[in-house]
Amino acid sequence: MRRKKGFDYGKGKYYLTIVDFPNNITFHRLDKEAAVRAYSHYIAIGKKIEWLGKWDGKKFTEAKAPQLTQA
């Protein structure tokens, strides 16, 4: 039987998921700048990460992954 997620999404938070076998890790950041910074960090170290977007209470908005620029 599949285990249910052990949390509820918080309204107005940005969510990301690190895809890893056998478990995926979902975490959030409160503002977009921090979420983009975390996203770019995990990309830089070679992790597979999914940008879920901002939770508005019913669905994810801003679900398109941010474009990262080379510094």
Number of C-alpha atoms within 10 A of each C-alpha: 3 4 5 6 7 5 6 7 16 14 14 17 19 27 23 21 16 17 14 11 7 5 8 11 11 15 14 19 17 14 12 17 11 13 22 18 13 16 23 18 12 13 14 10 8 9 14 13 19 17 19 20 22 25 19 15 13 8 12 17 14 14 15 11 13 14 8 11 6 4 3
